[in-house]
Amino acid sequence: MTGSATTADHAEVGQATRDLFDILTRAQRLGFCHWRVATALGTSPHELALIEHVPGRA
């Protein structure tokens, strides 16, 4: 099954995404440019674009 992942792997990726979202939201609230913080953390442009389009993001 190429391309499949275990439920635990999906949960880990989901948690990492939530953690990144939280970090970027807090950084923005503190006045930091969220894309600079994301770049410093090694976030891909694609992943940042997905996070920027999360409903309810400040």
N, C-alpha and C positions, 0 to 999 in steps of 0.2 A: 504494500500500500504506500506508494510514493506520495509524499505531500501530506500525509495524515499525521496527526499528533495525538498524544494521549489527552484525556480529560485534564489531568494534572498539568500538562504543558499549556493547555489553553487557559487554565485558571491562572497560571503563573504569568503568562503574557498579559492577560486581562488585568491582573493586579499591578503589573509594571506600568501599564498604560494609565491606570487610575492614579498611581503615584506620580507619574510624570505630569499628568493634568493638574494635580494638586500643587506640585512644585511651581509650575508655570503660572497658575492662577495666583498663588501667593506672591510670586516675584512681581507680577504685574500690579497687584494691589500695593506693593511696597515701592512702586515707581520704576522698577527695572523693565527694560525692553524684553518681552517674553521670547522673541525669536533669538535674541543674543544669548539668553540663558539656555534655551533649547539647543542652540548650536554648540555652546560650551559643554553641554551634557552629551553631545554626540547624536542628537535627534536628527533623523533624516528629514529633508524637506517634505516628503510625502507624509510621514507620520505627523509632522507639525501641522500640515494642512488639514489632516483628519481631525486633530485635536481642536484646531481653530473653529471648526464647524460643529462642535458639540453644542446642542441646544442648552441655553442657560448659562453659557460661559460669559463671565463679566468682561 
